[in-house]
Amino acid sequence: MFRGIAEQILGHVASGRVQTVFGSDVSQLQDLVLGGLRERDDVPSVVSITWDEAPGLKNELEAVVEAMAEAARSIWPRWYSSPIERFAHIDQPLPDLAEIVSHARRQSLPFSEAWTKRVWERCKKKKLPISRKIVAAEQVRQLALAIDPHRLFLVVTVLGAATKTGRLQTLARALEWMAGQASAPLVFLAPAAWKDRSELDAVTFGALDADVLDEISLAIPEERPIEQTSIVTNPSADESGVVLTPSLPDKAEAASLRPDLVAGSVASIPNLVLVAAETGVVVEPIFGKPHPKSQVENHLAEYLAADEELRPLFRWNHPMQVLGPLCSVDLLWEEGHLVIELDGPSHWKQLQYNKDRKRDYVLLLEGYTTVRITNETVISDVYVVLEQIRNVVHHLQAKGIVKTHGTESPSSVGAVAHAHG
């Protein structure tokens, strides 16, 4: 049975160990791995750490502690909880220190109450939750517990191959130490140019080469082009209220928009990624807000927040239980049963394309309309996107497809539409 890159990588991970993966396009590899983790049934908390290049560490453990502290601060004060628990309380008042300590005690966690009290006050002052009175190893253990005491995953990515002498050996030691102290699986995503670097020997036993893994081609097969469609909402539409009108560009138009696909150049496809991975630390899954590393989501969120009509309707990155444990959709208008998905280059690959169609099908059966909009459209003309969303909202309101007091109109029928600029 075919398995994609993410499935193959995650099949090799072990708690407390570093699984190194080399790739020629590390940013895209990171997208695949994080995407695979989002779809796991056990819904882990994932600390994703991204560096432009191998960091220069005065103290080889300092950057690790600070990265874990940044991750813990990003979800404070909802500590010692799983993603499911954090989402369940997303609309409830923030807990205080006594509640959090009590929550940790009920789980019989090996946490330090003294550490929690010290760093809690630092978080209130918007400082990193680091206590200088505790050794680095214990610091990482306590931070890992605070982030997720049951299912924590670490993903460390270095985007660039350029590095100074001595940094790789230091980095390898730090990663090995980090995985062990956090008692969590750690996936290290590194440039292909580092495959033969002896300085990384400590973390390259059983390393994988993403470029030779059995993954479907990044190119869209010519015999099965992904259809583009536009939204048409008119009285002659089918019972779903949305007409799917094929709108494939001709070769001249396609060449101006996607010259790489016309030429069939697989190697040039990574250059089409609108936004490369950004450096920093992020804890996933993200609920209730745009993903901090997605410029496309944040760009649309800025304009959506300024729209008085649409702003109160939509919620970002909202889990949909019908898709699996906490699988989320980019934008949800719950009362109108409307899902908006923003699709970047990773959604053009056949494997992801098939997964998207499966998601759309499940949502259709649950009565949800799914509208897919490309990242390019959001970037190039966000006002067109807002009007497309507004038109669908008005259409669903006119059709009576709006949930009321936990129910919905008998005429509610889900549909799948695809939007493009």
C-alpha positions as CSV (number, residue, x, y, z in Angstrom):
1,M,0.0,0.0,0.0
2,F,1.4,3.4,-1.0
3,R,2.5,5.6,1.9
4,G,3.4,9.3,1.5
5,I,6.6,11.0,2.7
6,A,5.0,12.0,6.0
7,E,3.6,8.6,6.8
8,Q,7.0,7.0,6.1
9,I,8.9,9.5,8.3
10,L,6.4,9.3,11.2
11,G,6.6,5.5,11.0
12,H,10.2,5.7,12.1
13,V,9.9,8.0,15.1
14,A,10.5,6.9,18.7
15,S,10.0,8.8,22.0
16,G,13.2,10.3,23.3
17,R,15.0,9.8,19.9
18,V,16.0,12.0,17.0
19,Q,14.8,11.0,13.6
20,T,16.8,12.9,11.0
21,V,15.4,13.5,7.5
22,F,17.4,15.1,4.7
23,G,15.7,16.9,1.8
24,S,16.5,19.2,-1.0
25,D,13.5,21.4,-0.2
26,V,13.4,21.6,3.5
27,S,10.5,24.1,3.7
28,Q,8.2,21.8,1.7
29,L,9.4,18.8,3.7
30,Q,8.4,20.6,6.8
31,D,4.9,21.3,5.4
32,L,4.5,17.5,4.7
33,V,5.6,16.4,8.1
34,L,3.5,19.0,10.0
35,G,0.5,18.1,7.8
36,G,1.0,14.4,8.6
37,L,1.1,15.2,12.3
38,R,-2.1,17.2,12.1
39,E,-3.9,14.2,10.8
40,R,-2.8,11.7,13.5
41,D,-5.6,10.1,15.5
42,D,-3.9,10.8,18.8
43,V,-3.8,14.6,18.2
44,P,-0.3,15.4,19.6
45,S,0.9,18.9,20.6
46,V,3.6,19.7,18.1
47,V,6.4,22.1,18.9
48,S,7.8,23.3,15.6
49,I,11.2,25.1,15.8
50,T,12.5,26.6,12.6
51,W,15.9,28.2,12.0
52,D,17.3,29.8,8.9
53,E,20.7,28.2,9.5
54,A,22.4,26.1,12.2
55,P,22.3,28.4,15.2
56,G,25.5,29.6,16.9
57,L,25.1,28.5,20.5
58,K,27.2,30.1,23.2
59,N,25.7,27.5,25.4
60,E,24.6,24.5,23.3
61,L,21.5,24.0,25.5
62,E,20.4,27.6,25.8
63,A,18.6,27.8,22.4
64,V,16.8,24.6,23.2
65,V,15.5,25.9,26.6
66,E,14.5,29.2,25.1
67,A,12.7,27.5,22.2
68,M,10.7,25.3,24.6
69,A,10.0,28.3,26.8
70,E,8.6,30.2,23.8
71,A,6.4,27.3,23.0
72,A,5.1,27.1,26.5
73,R,4.4,30.8,26.6
74,S,2.4,30.7,23.4
75,I,-0.2,28.4,25.0
76,W,-0.1,29.9,28.5
77,P,-2.1,29.7,30.7
78,R,-3.7,26.5,29.4
79,W,-0.9,24.3,30.6
80,Y,-0.8,20.5,31.4
81,S,-3.5,19.9,28.8
82,S,-3.9,18.1,25.6
83,P,-5.0,19.9,22.4
84,I,-8.5,18.5,22.8
85,E,-8.7,19.9,26.3
86,R,-7.4,23.3,25.2
87,F,-10.0,23.5,22.4
88,A,-12.8,22.4,24.7
89,H,-12.1,25.4,26.9
90,I,-11.3,27.9,24.2
91,D,-14.4,30.0,24.9
92,Q,-14.1,29.8,28.7
93,P,-12.4,32.2,31.0
94,L,-8.6,31.8,31.3
95,P,-7.6,29.6,34.3
96,D,-5.6,31.0,37.1
97,L,-2.6,29.5,38.8
98,A,-4.5,27.6,41.4
99,E,-6.7,26.0,38.8
100,I,-3.7,24.9,36.7
101,V,-1.8,23.5,39.6
102,S,-5.0,21.6,40.7
103,H,-5.4,20.3,37.1
104,A,-1.8,19.0,37.1
105,R,-2.2,17.3,40.5
106,R,-5.4,15.5,39.4
107,Q,-3.3,13.9,36.6
108,S,-0.6,12.9,39.0
109,L,2.0,14.5,36.8
110,P,5.7,14.7,37.9
111,F,5.6,18.5,37.8
112,S,7.3,21.0,40.0
113,E,4.8,23.2,41.7
114,A,7.6,25.6,42.8
115,W,8.8,25.9,39.1
116,T,5.2,26.5,37.9
117,K,4.6,29.3,40.5
118,R,7.9,31.0,39.6
119,V,7.5,31.0,35.8
120,W,3.7,31.8,36.0
121,E,4.5,35.2,37.3
122,R,7.0,35.7,34.4
123,C,4.4,34.8,31.9
124,K,2.0,37.4,33.4
125,K,4.7,40.0,32.7
126,K,5.1,38.6,29.1
127,K,8.5,37.1,29.9
128,L,9.7,33.6,29.0
129,P,8.8,31.0,31.6
130,I,12.4,30.2,32.6
131,S,13.6,29.9,36.2
132,R,17.3,30.5,36.4
133,K,17.3,28.6,39.7
134,I,16.6,25.3,37.9
135,V,19.2,23.4,35.8
136,A,18.6,23.2,32.1
137,A,17.6,19.5,31.9
138,E,14.9,20.0,34.5
139,Q,13.8,23.1,32.8
140,V,13.1,21.3,29.6
141,R,11.3,18.5,31.4
142,Q,9.0,20.9,33.2
143,L,8.3,22.9,30.0
144,A,7.5,19.7,28.1
145,L,5.0,18.7,30.7
146,A,3.4,22.2,30.6
147,I,3.0,22.1,26.9
148,D,1.5,18.6,26.8
149,P,2.0,15.9,29.4
150,H,0.8,13.0,27.3
151,R,1.5,13.5,23.5
152,L,4.3,15.9,22.7
153,F,6.1,15.9,19.3
154,L,9.1,18.0,18.4
155,V,10.0,19.1,14.9
156,V,13.2,21.1,14.4
157,T,13.9,22.5,10.9
158,V,17.0,24.2,9.5
159,L,16.3,25.8,6.1
160,G,19.7,26.8,4.9
161,A,22.8,24.7,4.3
162,A,25.3,27.4,5.0
163,T,27.0,27.0,8.4
164,K,30.1,27.8,10.3
165,T,32.7,25.3,11.6
166,G,31.6,23.5,14.7
167,R,28.0,24.5,14.6
168,L,26.7,21.1,13.3
169,Q,28.3,19.1,16.0
170,T,26.9,21.4,18.6
171,L,23.5,21.3,17.0
172,A,23.5,17.5,16.9
173,R,24.3,17.3,20.6
174,A,21.6,19.8,21.5
175,L,18.9,17.9,19.5
176,E,19.9,14.6,21.1
177,W,19.7,16.2,24.5
178,M,16.4,17.9,23.8
179,A,14.7,14.7,22.7
180,G,15.9,12.8,25.7
181,Q,15.0,15.5,28.3
182,A,11.6,16.1,26.8
183,S,10.9,12.4,26.5
184,A,9.4,13.1,23.1
185,P,10.0,12.0,19.5
186,L,12.0,14.6,17.6
187,V,12.1,14.9,13.8
188,F,15.1,16.9,12.6
189,L,14.6,18.2,9.0
190,A,17.9,19.2,7.4
191,P,19.3,20.3,4.0
192,A,20.3,17.4,1.7
193,A,23.8,19.0,1.5
194,W,24.4,17.8,5.1
195,K,23.9,14.1,4.4
196,D,27.6,13.3,4.5
197,R,28.6,15.7,7.3
198,S,30.4,13.6,10.0
199,E,29.6,16.3,12.6
200,L,26.0,15.0,12.6
201,D,26.9,11.4,13.3
202,A,25.2,11.5,16.7
203,V,21.8,12.0,15.1
204,T,22.1,10.4,11.6
205,F,21.8,6.7,12.5
206,G,18.8,5.5,10.6
207,A,18.4,8.9,8.8
208,L,16.0,9.1,5.9
209,D,16.5,10.8,2.5
210,A,13.2,12.5,1.6
211,D,14.2,12.8,-2.0
212,V,14.2,9.1,-2.6
213,L,11.2,8.1,-0.5
214,D,8.2,6.8,-2.3
215,E,6.3,10.0,-2.7
216,I,4.0,11.0,-5.5
217,S,5.4,13.4,-8.0
218,L,5.1,17.1,-7.2
219,A,4.0,17.7,-10.8
220,I,0.3,17.5,-11.6
221,P,-0.2,14.6,-14.0
222,E,-1.2,15.8,-17.5
223,E,-3.8,13.1,-17.9
224,R,-5.6,14.1,-14.7
225,P,-5.4,17.9,-14.5
226,I,-7.0,19.4,-11.4
227,E,-10.1,21.2,-12.4
228,Q,-10.6,24.9,-11.6
229,T,-14.2,26.1,-11.1
230,S,-15.9,29.3,-10.2
231,I,-18.8,30.0,-8.0
232,V,-22.1,30.9,-9.6
233,T,-25.0,31.6,-7.4
234,N,-28.2,32.0,-9.4
235,P,-31.8,30.7,-9.4
236,S,-31.0,28.1,-12.0
237,A,-28.4,26.4,-9.8
238,D,-28.9,22.8,-8.7
239,E,-30.5,21.9,-5.4
240,S,-27.2,22.7,-3.6
241,G,-27.5,26.2,-4.8
242,V,-24.0,26.3,-6.3
243,V,-23.2,25.7,-9.9
244,L,-19.8,24.2,-10.7
245,T,-18.6,25.9,-13.9
246,P,-15.4,24.5,-15.4
247,S,-12.9,27.3,-16.1
248,L,-9.7,25.8,-17.3
249,P,-7.2,28.4,-18.6
250,D,-5.9,28.1,-22.1
251,K,-2.2,27.5,-22.6
252,A,-1.3,31.1,-23.1
253,E,-3.1,32.1,-19.9
254,A,-1.6,29.2,-18.0
255,A,1.9,30.1,-19.2
256,S,1.5,33.6,-17.7
257,L,0.3,32.2,-14.4
258,R,2.1,28.9,-14.1
259,P,4.9,28.6,-16.6
260,D,6.5,25.7,-14.7
261,L,3.4,23.5,-15.2
262,V,3.2,24.2,-18.9
263,A,6.9,23.3,-19.2
264,G,6.4,20.3,-16.9
265,S,9.3,21.4,-14.8
266,V,9.1,19.5,-11.4
267,A,12.3,21.2,-10.1
268,S,10.8,24.7,-10.4
269,I,7.6,23.9,-8.5
270,P,9.1,24.7,-5.0
271,N,9.7,28.2,-6.2
272,L,6.0,28.7,-6.5
273,V,5.5,28.5,-2.8
274,L,4.2,31.9,-1.9
275,V,5.5,31.9,1.6
276,A,8.5,30.0,2.7
277,A,8.7,28.6,6.2
278,E,9.5,31.4,8.7
279,T,11.9,31.1,11.6
280,G,10.5,30.9,15.1
281,V,8.6,28.5,17.4
282,V,5.0,27.5,17.0
283,V,2.8,25.0,18.9
284,E,0.3,23.2,16.9
285,P,-2.6,22.5,16.5
286,I,-3.7,26.1,16.2
287,F,-7.3,26.9,17.3
288,G,-9.4,30.0,16.9
289,K,-6.9,32.2,15.1
290,P,-4.9,32.4,11.9
291,H,-1.8,30.2,11.8
292,P,1.1,32.5,12.9
293,K,3.3,31.2,10.2
294,S,0.8,31.5,7.4
295,Q,1.0,35.0,5.7
296,V,-1.9,34.0,3.5
297,E,-4.2,33.4,6.5
298,N,-3.0,36.5,8.3
299,H,-3.5,38.6,5.2
300,L,-7.1,37.4,4.8
301,A,-7.7,37.7,8.5
302,E,-6.7,41.4,8.5
303,Y,-9.3,42.2,5.8
304,L,-11.9,39.9,7.2
305,A,-11.6,41.7,10.6
306,A,-12.3,45.0,8.9
307,D,-15.5,43.7,7.2
308,E,-18.4,44.4,9.5
309,E,-20.7,41.9,7.9
310,L,-18.3,38.9,7.7
311,R,-16.2,39.5,10.8
312,P,-18.7,38.1,13.3
313,L,-19.5,35.0,11.3
314,F,-16.2,33.2,10.8
315,R,-13.8,31.4,13.1
316,W,-10.3,30.5,12.1
317,N,-8.8,27.0,12.3
318,H,-11.8,25.4,13.8
319,P,-11.8,21.6,14.5
320,M,-14.4,19.5,12.8
321,Q,-15.0,16.3,14.6
322,V,-16.7,14.7,11.6
323,L,-13.3,14.8,9.8
324,G,-11.5,13.0,12.6
325,P,-10.1,13.9,16.0
326,L,-9.6,17.7,15.9
327,C,-9.0,17.9,12.1
328,S,-9.5,21.6,11.5
329,V,-10.8,23.7,8.6
330,D,-9.3,27.1,7.8
331,L,-12.5,29.2,8.2
332,L,-15.9,28.1,9.5
333,W,-19.2,29.8,9.6
334,E,-20.9,27.3,11.9
335,E,-24.4,28.7,11.7
336,G,-24.4,28.7,7.9
337,H,-22.6,25.3,7.6
338,L,-20.0,27.0,5.4
339,V,-16.3,26.0,5.3
340,I,-13.6,28.1,3.5
341,E,-10.3,26.3,2.7
342,L,-7.2,28.2,1.5
343,D,-5.2,26.0,-0.8
344,G,-1.5,26.5,-1.4
345,P,0.9,24.5,-3.7
346,S,0.9,21.4,-1.4
347,H,-2.8,20.9,-2.3
348,W,-1.8,20.5,-6.0
349,K,-0.1,17.2,-5.4
350,Q,-2.2,14.2,-6.2
351,L,-2.0,12.6,-2.7
352,Q,-3.2,15.8,-1.0
353,Y,-5.7,16.5,-3.7
354,N,-7.3,13.1,-3.1
355,K,-7.3,13.8,0.7
356,D,-9.0,17.2,0.1
357,R,-11.7,15.5,-2.0
358,K,-12.3,13.0,0.8
359,R,-12.7,15.8,3.3
360,D,-15.1,17.7,1.0
361,Y,-17.2,14.5,0.6
362,V,-17.4,13.9,4.3
363,L,-18.4,17.6,4.9
364,L,-21.0,17.3,2.1
365,L,-22.7,14.4,3.8
366,E,-22.8,16.4,7.0
367,G,-24.5,19.3,5.2
368,Y,-21.5,21.7,4.8
369,T,-20.7,23.8,1.8
370,T,-17.0,23.8,1.2
371,V,-15.4,26.6,-0.8
372,R,-11.8,26.3,-1.8
373,I,-9.8,29.4,-2.7
374,T,-6.1,29.4,-3.8
375,N,-3.5,31.2,-1.9
376,E,-2.6,33.2,-5.0
377,T,-6.1,34.6,-5.2
378,V,-5.9,35.8,-1.6
379,I,-2.6,37.5,-2.2
380,S,-3.4,39.0,-5.6
381,D,-6.9,40.3,-4.9
382,V,-8.2,39.9,-1.4
383,Y,-11.3,42.0,-2.2
384,V,-12.4,39.5,-4.8
385,V,-12.1,36.8,-2.2
386,L,-14.2,38.7,0.3
387,E,-16.9,39.3,-2.3
388,Q,-16.9,35.6,-3.2
389,I,-17.3,34.6,0.4
390,R,-20.0,37.3,0.9
391,N,-21.9,36.0,-2.2
392,V,-21.9,32.5,-0.8
393,V,-23.0,33.7,2.6
394,H,-25.9,35.7,1.0
395,H,-26.8,32.7,-1.1
396,L,-27.0,30.3,1.9
397,Q,-29.0,32.8,3.9
398,A,-31.5,33.1,1.0
399,K,-31.7,29.3,0.8
400,G,-32.4,29.1,4.5
401,I,-29.2,27.0,5.2
402,V,-28.5,28.4,8.6
403,K,-28.5,26.5,11.9
404,T,-30.8,27.8,14.5
405,H,-30.7,26.6,18.1
406,G,-28.6,23.6,17.3
407,T,-30.7,22.6,14.2
408,E,-30.8,23.5,10.6
409,S,-33.3,24.2,7.9
410,P,-34.8,21.1,6.3
411,S,-33.7,22.5,2.9
412,S,-30.0,22.4,4.0
413,V,-27.9,20.6,1.5
414,G,-24.1,20.8,1.4
415,A,-22.1,21.5,-1.7
416,V,-18.5,21.7,-2.7
417,A,-17.3,24.7,-4.8
418,H,-13.9,25.9,-5.9
419,A,-13.0,29.5,-6.3
420,H,-10.2,31.1,-8.3
421,G,-9.3,34.6,-9.2
